[in-house]
Amino acid sequence: MKRIFSKLVPEVPILAAAAMLLTLPSLRGIATGLATVFPFTVAAAALLLGWRFNRSRLVFAIALLALTEYLLLRGVDTPRDRFYLHALTFLLPINLALVALLPERGTLTPAGLLRWVLLGVQALIVVFLAQSFPEKALKFLTTHVVPTRFTNWTPVPQPSLLAFLAIGVLLTMASLREPQSPVRGYFYALIAVFAALSWPEAGPGREIWLASAGLILVIAVIEASYLMAYRDGLTELPGRRALNEALPRLSGQFTVAMVDVDHFKRFNDTYGHDAGDHVLRLVAARLAQAPGGGTAYRYGGEEFALVFPGKGQDECLPHLEELREMVETHRFTMRRRFRPRIKPKTDKGRKTRQAIMITVSIGVAERNHRNTSPDQVVQAADKALYRAKEAGRNRVST
């Protein structure tokens, strides 16, 4: 439930707030006043973040949104103007997808300048078609692919509607594949952009929706920067910085357990770093479900930390022993891509998968009269971990 909630916040509340602002009669006055400052505030924040954090994708996306707002406010009095708007409507989701999925390369770098060139080439092609074949090009962009009764609910032409649907599916798949990337923000921004293009001309609706799309992208950059700083990308657990900030906030009694994967270096040398990373993810998944209410952190390398707020050492020991057994009894089956570097002597006619047992050593310490500060508790748990390893590993030591 928590995972689903994290995929909806804060984007869905922003979209819901924009919808309420534009549909509730009591808020229309606020919406009209907000439309005069909201887009400029979001654009300024986006440009500042893009410059400060070197996020070229945000700068490109805001430029696309600004161009969209300019053409929407300009009007569609002539076939040429209508062609400009429909061409932008068709190209906008495609360009947003390219911005979202291509790697970050900077704004004024060769790769960044190439993106600006590509946008410029698109603009030149659109201008050429508008000058030379406005009616034919407009007819192509407004052609009916399916019966109109299926798309009467939106003024967006069917080719553009198909582009929005296809890009929406693509961004959804990409965000599921890389949960920590800002791609999810681009998916929700695409929804806001579509709402702006579908909104009636009268009123501040289009400005509010486009500004909301920009706000979602700004928050996506902030959230991605936070995850990079506080969450481990390999295991998706909170990182060491998050642990260092969480411990001083604890009051009263608490217990820290340091967890280390046994013989991890030997495992890495035998099967390779890809297999080692898989083991770390496996152990992290077990620690994230640790009994007793402990919070797991990636401390560094093959070492993890578990923090039990409000609990003493004796109270945590049964939960930690259960966790140790949970890791030990889970058999890690070596896949074909994790073949050992030194092939074992086995029967060539028999294809078997080798099951590897992973174990962990755990050191435990609590806050008491000897260990009063969080640093002292962590150091005491680290010393207990060393004793567990010295005693033969695969055990819990205090």
LOSE-170848 format. One record per residue (C-alpha): residue number from 1; y, x, z. Coordinates in pm, 1 decimal. Layout:
<pt NUM <Y X Z>>
...
//
This chain:
<pt 1 <0.0 0.0 0.0>>
<pt 2 <237.4 282.8 87.1>>
<pt 3 <165.1 451.5 -246.0>>
<pt 4 <245.1 133.1 -441.5>>
<pt 5 <564.3 85.5 -240.4>>
<pt 6 <676.6 441.0 -321.0>>
<pt 7 <648.5 368.4 -694.9>>
<pt 8 <882.2 68.8 -666.5>>
<pt 9 <1155.6 211.4 -444.8>>
<pt 10 <1443.6 261.6 -502.0>>
<pt 11 <1434.9 157.6 -869.7>>
<pt 12 <1322.0 -204.0 -828.5>>
<pt 13 <1581.7 -279.6 -555.1>>
<pt 14 <1854.2 -137.1 -784.9>>
<pt 15 <1742.4 -360.7 -1072.1>>
<pt 16 <1718.2 -660.1 -838.5>>
<pt 17 <2067.2 -591.7 -699.1>>
<pt 18 <2212.6 -571.4 -1051.6>>
<pt 19 <2044.7 -900.9 -1145.3>>
<pt 20 <2176.8 -1074.6 -832.9>>
<pt 21 <2523.9 -932.7 -886.9>>
<pt 22 <2537.6 -1079.8 -1237.5>>
<pt 23 <2366.0 -1413.7 -1179.8>>
<pt 24 <2493.1 -1537.6 -843.5>>
<pt 25 <2825.1 -1721.7 -889.2>>
<pt 26 <2955.8 -1598.8 -553.0>>
<pt 27 <2921.8 -1235.6 -664.8>>
<pt 28 <3072.9 -1257.2 -1013.1>>
<pt 29 <3415.9 -1151.0 -893.4>>
<pt 30 <3266.3 -842.8 -731.9>>
<pt 31 <3074.3 -768.3 -1051.5>>
<pt 32 <3391.4 -786.9 -1261.6>>
<pt 33 <3574.5 -543.5 -1035.9>>
<pt 34 <3273.9 -315.2 -1005.5>>
<pt 35 <3234.6 -292.1 -1383.8>>
<pt 36 <3567.8 -107.8 -1407.2>>
<pt 37 <3463.6 178.8 -1177.8>>
<pt 38 <3083.3 175.2 -1155.9>>
<pt 39 <3009.2 334.4 -1497.6>>
<pt 40 <3265.5 613.7 -1450.3>>
<pt 41 <3139.5 688.8 -1098.1>>
<pt 42 <2779.1 712.7 -1215.7>>
<pt 43 <2876.6 928.6 -1515.1>>
<pt 44 <3072.8 1166.1 -1292.2>>
<pt 45 <2784.7 1192.6 -1044.3>>
<pt 46 <2536.9 1254.6 -1326.9>>
<pt 47 <2748.3 1527.6 -1484.8>>
<pt 48 <2803.2 1692.0 -1146.8>>
<pt 49 <2430.8 1689.2 -1065.7>>
<pt 50 <2341.6 1803.0 -1415.4>>
<pt 51 <2575.9 2100.0 -1382.0>>
<pt 52 <2492.4 2185.9 -1019.1>>
<pt 53 <2112.0 2155.2 -1051.2>>
<pt 54 <2099.2 2260.3 -1418.2>>
<pt 55 <1938.6 1929.6 -1521.4>>
<pt 56 <1999.1 1903.9 -1894.1>>
<pt 57 <1783.5 1593.5 -1930.8>>
<pt 58 <2018.1 1397.1 -1709.7>>
<pt 59 <2319.0 1509.1 -1915.1>>
<pt 60 <2151.2 1407.5 -2242.6>>
<pt 61 <2047.4 1068.6 -2102.4>>
<pt 62 <2398.0 992.8 -1972.4>>
<pt 63 <2541.3 1087.4 -2314.0>>
<pt 64 <2304.2 837.3 -2476.1>>
<pt 65 <2403.0 564.6 -2229.9>>
<pt 66 <2773.7 636.7 -2284.8>>
<pt 67 <2728.7 608.4 -2662.0>>
<pt 68 <2543.6 280.8 -2613.6>>
<pt 69 <2824.3 135.9 -2401.7>>
<pt 70 <3084.7 248.2 -2655.2>>
<pt 71 <2910.6 70.3 -2942.3>>
<pt 72 <2846.5 -242.8 -2734.6>>
<pt 73 <3213.0 -268.3 -2634.7>>
<pt 74 <3328.2 -193.0 -2988.1>>
<pt 75 <3183.2 -517.3 -3122.7>>
<pt 76 <2983.7 -609.6 -3433.3>>
<pt 77 <3239.0 -765.9 -3665.0>>
<pt 78 <3114.0 -606.6 -3987.4>>
<pt 79 <2767.1 -535.2 -4132.6>>
<pt 80 <2837.4 -167.0 -4080.9>>
<pt 81 <2907.2 -220.9 -3710.0>>
<pt 82 <2592.7 -429.9 -3676.8>>
<pt 83 <2393.1 -154.2 -3843.3>>
<pt 84 <2532.8 104.9 -3600.7>>
<pt 85 <2432.1 -110.8 -3304.1>>
<pt 86 <2082.3 -189.9 -3433.6>>
<pt 87 <2022.0 173.4 -3530.1>>
<pt 88 <2119.4 279.4 -3179.5>>
<pt 89 <1899.2 6.7 -3031.0>>
<pt 90 <1603.2 137.4 -3229.0>>
<pt 91 <1664.1 507.2 -3163.0>>
<pt 92 <1768.1 479.6 -2796.7>>
<pt 93 <1419.9 432.1 -2640.0>>
<pt 94 <1278.5 707.4 -2862.2>>
<pt 95 <1551.0 950.0 -2758.2>>
<pt 96 <1512.8 857.4 -2390.7>>
<pt 97 <1140.1 929.8 -2417.5>>
<pt 98 <1208.2 1267.9 -2577.7>>
<pt 99 <1456.5 1350.4 -2303.2>>
<pt 100 <1210.3 1242.8 -2032.4>>
<pt 101 <898.7 1413.2 -2167.8>>
<pt 102 <1033.0 1740.0 -2304.9>>
<pt 103 <1051.4 2021.0 -2045.3>>
<pt 104 <1375.3 2114.2 -1872.8>>
<pt 105 <1543.6 2390.2 -2075.7>>
<pt 106 <1909.1 2380.4 -1972.0>>
<pt 107 <2214.4 2230.1 -2140.9>>
<pt 108 <2375.7 2530.7 -2308.3>>
<pt 109 <2058.6 2729.8 -2374.0>>
<pt 110 <1913.7 2760.9 -2727.4>>
<pt 111 <1666.4 2480.7 -2651.4>>
<pt 112 <1944.0 2265.3 -2505.4>>
<pt 113 <2170.2 2326.2 -2802.8>>
<pt 114 <1881.0 2232.6 -3031.5>>
<pt 115 <1865.6 1892.2 -2861.1>>
<pt 116 <2235.2 1840.8 -2923.3>>
<pt 117 <2179.9 1938.7 -3286.5>>
<pt 118 <1898.5 1685.2 -3319.5>>
<pt 119 <2120.9 1413.4 -3175.5>>
<pt 120 <2395.0 1517.6 -3414.7>>
<pt 121 <2156.9 1505.1 -3711.7>>
<pt 122 <2051.2 1154.2 -3610.8>>
<pt 123 <2415.4 1049.3 -3594.5>>
<pt 124 <2486.1 1195.7 -3939.2>>
<pt 125 <2187.3 1014.9 -4090.9>>
<pt 126 <2297.4 685.0 -3936.0>>
<pt 127 <2653.3 733.4 -4061.6>>
<pt 128 <2524.7 817.7 -4412.3>>
<pt 129 <2307.7 506.0 -4424.4>>
<pt 130 <2594.5 293.8 -4292.2>>
<pt 131 <2829.0 427.5 -4558.2>>
<pt 132 <2583.6 413.0 -4849.3>>
<pt 133 <2333.8 132.9 -4784.0>>
<pt 134 <2458.8 -76.6 -4490.2>>
<pt 135 <2301.8 -408.5 -4594.2>>
<pt 136 <1962.3 -264.9 -4695.8>>
<pt 137 <1941.5 -51.7 -4384.0>>
<pt 138 <2044.2 -346.7 -4166.5>>
<pt 139 <1777.5 -563.9 -4328.8>>
<pt 140 <1514.3 -301.0 -4247.3>>
<pt 141 <1621.7 -280.0 -3880.9>>
<pt 142 <1620.4 -659.4 -3838.7>>
<pt 143 <1297.6 -734.8 -4024.0>>
<pt 144 <1050.4 -978.7 -3866.2>>
<pt 145 <716.5 -823.6 -3776.5>>
<pt 146 <585.1 -1129.3 -3587.6>>
<pt 147 <695.0 -1494.6 -3590.9>>
<pt 148 <1043.3 -1532.5 -3441.8>>
<pt 149 <928.9 -1786.4 -3182.3>>
<pt 150 <774.0 -1497.6 -2987.3>>
<pt 151 <1099.4 -1300.2 -2963.6>>
<pt 152 <1367.6 -1569.2 -2943.6>>
<pt 153 <1422.3 -1484.7 -2577.1>>
<pt 154 <1607.4 -1163.5 -2664.6>>
<pt 155 <1868.7 -1072.1 -2928.3>>
<pt 156 <1706.0 -731.2 -2967.7>>
<pt 157 <1556.1 -710.2 -3321.4>>
<pt 158 <1179.7 -693.3 -3345.8>>
<pt 159 <1154.7 -328.0 -3467.4>>
<pt 160 <1364.9 -220.3 -3169.3>>
<pt 161 <1164.7 -446.1 -2938.1>>
<pt 162 <842.5 -279.3 -3052.5>>
<pt 163 <1001.4 61.5 -2994.4>>
<pt 164 <1094.0 -39.0 -2638.3>>
<pt 165 <740.6 -166.2 -2569.9>>
<pt 166 <571.7 143.7 -2712.3>>
<pt 167 <799.4 383.4 -2523.2>>
<pt 168 <756.2 181.1 -2203.7>>
<pt 169 <377.4 221.8 -2225.3>>
<pt 170 <415.5 592.8 -2302.1>>
<pt 171 <644.9 653.1 -2003.4>>
<pt 172 <413.8 454.7 -1774.9>>
<pt 173 <117.0 669.7 -1871.3>>
<pt 174 <320.9 988.3 -1829.4>>
<pt 175 <445.9 885.9 -1483.7>>
<pt 176 <90.9 806.1 -1367.8>>
<pt 177 <-23.6 1145.9 -1488.7>>
<pt 178 <260.2 1332.5 -1313.1>>
<pt 179 <368.2 1122.8 -1011.2>>
<pt 180 <620.5 1382.1 -890.7>>
<pt 181 <807.6 1409.1 -1221.5>>
<pt 182 <1128.1 1210.2 -1286.6>>
<pt 183 <961.3 1025.1 -1577.2>>
<pt 184 <920.8 713.7 -1362.3>>
<pt 185 <1298.4 689.9 -1334.7>>
<pt 186 <1327.9 688.0 -1714.0>>
<pt 187 <1084.5 395.8 -1732.2>>
<pt 188 <1298.7 186.3 -1498.2>>
<pt 189 <1615.0 302.9 -1674.4>>
<pt 190 <1460.0 178.4 -1998.5>>
<pt 191 <1423.5 -165.5 -1838.7>>
<pt 192 <1790.9 -163.0 -1737.5>>
<pt 193 <1897.0 -55.2 -2088.8>>
<pt 194 <1691.9 -334.3 -2243.0>>
<pt 195 <1855.0 -583.3 -2004.8>>
<pt 196 <2197.6 -455.0 -2116.3>>
<pt 197 <2112.2 -500.8 -2483.9>>
<pt 198 <1973.8 -849.4 -2416.5>>
<pt 199 <2267.3 -962.7 -2202.4>>
<pt 200 <2527.5 -1204.3 -2346.6>>
<pt 201 <2849.6 -1041.4 -2463.4>>
<pt 202 <3080.2 -1225.7 -2221.6>>
<pt 203 <3132.6 -1075.5 -1877.1>>
<pt 204 <3057.5 -736.8 -1721.6>>
<pt 205 <2679.3 -762.0 -1756.3>>
<pt 206 <2628.6 -488.2 -2012.0>>
<pt 207 <2841.8 -237.3 -1822.7>>
<pt 208 <2662.4 -313.2 -1494.9>>
<pt 209 <2315.4 -277.9 -1648.3>>
<pt 210 <2393.6 49.0 -1826.4>>
<pt 211 <2554.0 191.6 -1513.7>>
<pt 212 <2245.5 84.4 -1316.3>>
<pt 213 <2030.3 274.0 -1566.0>>
<pt 214 <2244.6 582.9 -1508.0>>
<pt 215 <2223.7 537.5 -1130.3>>
<pt 216 <1843.0 522.3 -1150.2>>
<pt 217 <1838.3 849.7 -1344.5>>
<pt 218 <2071.8 1014.4 -1092.2>>
<pt 219 <1846.1 907.6 -804.6>>
<pt 220 <1541.0 1029.6 -998.8>>
<pt 221 <1691.8 1378.9 -1016.3>>
<pt 222 <1773.2 1375.3 -644.2>>
<pt 223 <1424.1 1253.6 -558.3>>
<pt 224 <1258.4 1513.4 -783.7>>
<pt 225 <1466.0 1788.2 -620.9>>
<pt 226 <1364.2 1663.0 -277.1>>
<pt 227 <995.3 1660.2 -371.9>>
<pt 228 <1020.1 2013.4 -510.1>>
<pt 229 <1166.9 2131.7 -181.5>>
<pt 230 <958.5 1934.4 66.5>>
<pt 231 <628.9 1843.9 -101.5>>
<pt 232 <356.8 2073.7 -228.1>>
<pt 233 <297.0 2017.3 -597.4>>
<pt 234 <-72.2 2111.4 -594.0>>
<pt 235 <-197.7 1903.3 -301.5>>
<pt 236 <84.5 1642.2 -284.3>>
<pt 237 <104.9 1703.1 91.0>>
<pt 238 <436.3 1773.2 265.0>>
<pt 239 <513.1 2143.6 250.7>>
<pt 240 <602.1 2403.4 509.5>>
<pt 241 <972.1 2322.4 497.8>>
<pt 242 <892.5 1960.2 582.3>>
<pt 243 <680.6 2082.3 876.1>>
<pt 244 <958.4 2309.6 1001.5>>
<pt 245 <1199.2 2016.2 1002.9>>
<pt 246 <953.0 1765.8 1150.6>>
<pt 247 <845.7 1970.2 1453.6>>
<pt 248 <1191.4 2002.9 1621.0>>
<pt 249 <1234.0 1625.9 1597.5>>
<pt 250 <927.3 1565.6 1812.9>>
<pt 251 <988.9 1486.6 2178.4>>
<pt 252 <740.3 1496.5 2461.8>>
<pt 253 <385.0 1605.5 2409.1>>
<pt 254 <231.2 1688.5 2071.4>>
<pt 255 <-58.0 1889.9 1932.4>>
<pt 256 <-71.2 2118.8 1629.1>>
<pt 257 <-393.8 2211.6 1450.7>>
<pt 258 <-400.9 2495.9 1198.5>>
<pt 259 <-675.3 2449.7 937.1>>
<pt 260 <-800.9 2730.7 711.3>>
<pt 261 <-1056.2 2711.6 428.0>>
<pt 262 <-1338.1 2956.8 503.9>>
<pt 263 <-1408.6 3241.9 258.1>>
<pt 264 <-1152.3 3105.9 14.7>>
<pt 265 <-1072.6 3444.4 -139.6>>
<pt 266 <-1441.2 3503.4 -212.7>>
<pt 267 <-1462.8 3157.8 -368.0>>
<pt 268 <-1158.9 3229.9 -587.2>>
<pt 269 <-1301.5 3563.9 -698.2>>
<pt 270 <-1634.2 3402.6 -788.1>>
<pt 271 <-1529.5 3082.5 -960.8>>
<pt 272 <-1167.0 3140.1 -1056.4>>
<pt 273 <-832.7 3000.7 -945.5>>
<pt 274 <-881.7 2662.5 -1115.3>>
<pt 275 <-1185.6 2596.3 -900.6>>
<pt 276 <-992.4 2722.9 -596.0>>
<pt 277 <-709.9 2480.5 -667.3>>
<pt 278 <-964.9 2200.1 -695.4>>
<pt 279 <-1104.8 2291.7 -353.3>>
<pt 280 <-756.3 2291.2 -200.3>>
<pt 281 <-692.8 1944.1 -340.7>>
<pt 282 <-1027.8 1830.1 -204.1>>
<pt 283 <-954.6 1960.5 146.1>>
<pt 284 <-600.7 1820.6 133.8>>
<pt 285 <-738.2 1475.5 49.3>>
<pt 286 <-963.0 1492.5 356.1>>
<pt 287 <-677.2 1609.4 578.6>>
<pt 288 <-452.6 1328.7 453.1>>
<pt 289 <-714.7 1085.5 587.3>>
<pt 290 <-759.1 1272.7 915.1>>
<pt 291 <-863.7 1048.8 1204.4>>
<pt 292 <-645.6 1024.2 1511.1>>
<pt 293 <-311.8 965.5 1340.1>>
<pt 294 <-237.9 1326.6 1248.7>>
<pt 295 <5.5 1417.0 969.0>>
<pt 296 <-114.8 1686.9 729.6>>
<pt 297 <102.6 1964.1 580.1>>
<pt 298 <36.0 2245.7 332.4>>
<pt 299 <127.8 2552.5 535.8>>
<pt 300 <66.0 2811.8 267.1>>
<pt 301 <-220.2 2951.8 62.6>>
<pt 302 <-546.6 2805.0 190.0>>
<pt 303 <-393.7 2715.0 527.4>>
<pt 304 <-292.8 2365.5 637.4>>
<pt 305 <-138.7 2216.0 949.4>>
<pt 306 <-203.8 1888.2 1128.8>>
<pt 307 <49.4 1746.2 1373.1>>
<pt 308 <-47.0 1480.5 1629.9>>
<pt 309 <268.7 1336.2 1790.8>>
<pt 310 <234.6 1205.0 2144.6>>
<pt 311 <-120.7 1336.5 2190.5>>
<pt 312 <-266.8 1614.5 2398.6>>
<pt 313 <-514.1 1878.6 2291.2>>
<pt 314 <-818.8 1720.6 2459.5>>
<pt 315 <-743.9 1386.7 2296.0>>
<pt 316 <-731.8 1544.7 1949.1>>
<pt 317 <-1044.7 1762.2 1971.3>>
<pt 318 <-1295.4 1481.4 1886.1>>
<pt 319 <-1087.7 1382.9 1581.2>>
<pt 320 <-1068.9 1742.9 1464.1>>
<pt 321 <-1441.6 1792.1 1508.2>>
<pt 322 <-1498.0 1477.6 1302.1>>
<pt 323 <-1265.7 1615.8 1036.1>>
<pt 324 <-1450.5 1949.3 1030.1>>
<pt 325 <-1782.4 1769.8 980.9>>
<pt 326 <-1629.8 1549.5 713.0>>
<pt 327 <-1535.2 1855.6 507.7>>
<pt 328 <-1866.4 2030.4 572.1>>
<pt 329 <-2086.0 1737.1 467.3>>
<pt 330 <-1897.6 1677.7 144.3>>
<pt 331 <-2070.9 1869.2 -134.2>>
<pt 332 <-1843.1 2018.9 -397.3>>
<pt 333 <-2029.5 2005.9 -729.9>>
<pt 334 <-1933.3 2279.6 -970.5>>
<pt 335 <-1831.0 2138.5 -1306.1>>
<pt 336 <-1888.7 2305.7 -1639.0>>
<pt 337 <-1530.6 2431.8 -1652.3>>
<pt 338 <-1578.2 2598.0 -1309.0>>
<pt 339 <-1864.6 2827.3 -1409.8>>
<pt 340 <-1899.5 3138.4 -1192.7>>
<pt 341 <-1777.8 3462.0 -1345.1>>
<pt 342 <-2115.5 3622.0 -1268.6>>
<pt 343 <-2387.0 3396.9 -1409.3>>
<pt 344 <-2677.6 3337.5 -1171.3>>
<pt 345 <-3034.1 3403.9 -1288.9>>
<pt 346 <-3176.8 3059.0 -1350.6>>
<pt 347 <-3409.0 2894.9 -1594.9>>
<pt 348 <-3219.9 2863.0 -1925.5>>
<pt 349 <-3404.1 2548.1 -2017.4>>
<pt 350 <-3284.1 2364.1 -1708.2>>
<pt 351 <-2922.2 2251.9 -1683.7>>
<pt 352 <-2823.6 2210.9 -1320.8>>
<pt 353 <-2496.8 2175.2 -1139.5>>
<pt 354 <-2451.0 2393.5 -836.8>>
<pt 355 <-2341.2 2221.0 -516.8>>
<pt 356 <-2108.2 2431.5 -303.4>>
<pt 357 <-2050.2 2370.0 67.6>>
<pt 358 <-1689.3 2404.0 180.5>>
<pt 359 <-1612.6 2459.2 548.3>>
<pt 360 <-1293.2 2495.3 747.0>>
<pt 361 <-1194.5 2669.5 1068.8>>
<pt 362 <-947.9 2494.3 1299.1>>
<pt 363 <-725.5 2627.9 1574.5>>
<pt 364 <-562.2 2384.2 1817.8>>
<pt 365 <-271.2 2410.8 2061.0>>
<pt 366 <-52.6 2163.3 2247.0>>
<pt 367 <295.7 2170.5 2389.6>>
<pt 368 <273.7 2259.9 2756.9>>
<pt 369 <446.9 2472.4 3019.8>>
<pt 370 <345.0 2793.8 2838.1>>
<pt 371 <421.5 2677.6 2484.6>>
<pt 372 <744.1 2482.3 2512.0>>
<pt 373 <898.4 2527.7 2168.1>>
<pt 374 <747.4 2414.7 1834.3>>
<pt 375 <727.7 2775.8 1714.4>>
<pt 376 <528.5 2873.8 2022.5>>
<pt 377 <286.9 2584.5 1969.6>>
<pt 378 <231.7 2684.9 1605.5>>
<pt 379 <176.6 3048.4 1705.9>>
<pt 380 <-72.2 2942.1 1973.4>>
<pt 381 <-259.8 2726.6 1720.3>>
<pt 382 <-262.4 3019.4 1477.7>>
<pt 383 <-414.1 3246.1 1743.1>>
<pt 384 <-675.8 2980.3 1817.1>>
<pt 385 <-754.1 2968.5 1443.6>>
<pt 386 <-807.1 3346.7 1446.2>>
<pt 387 <-1050.2 3307.0 1737.1>>
<pt 388 <-1240.7 3038.5 1544.2>>
<pt 389 <-1279.9 3276.9 1250.3>>
<pt 390 <-1382.5 3564.1 1473.6>>
<pt 391 <-1646.6 3344.8 1634.6>>
<pt 392 <-1816.3 3274.7 1300.7>>
<pt 393 <-1593.5 3020.2 1121.7>>
<pt 394 <-1667.1 2648.6 1061.2>>
<pt 395 <-1563.0 2553.7 1411.8>>
<pt 396 <-1277.1 2419.9 1622.6>>
<pt 397 <-1120.2 2657.2 1873.7>>
<pt 398 <-851.5 2614.1 2141.0>>
//
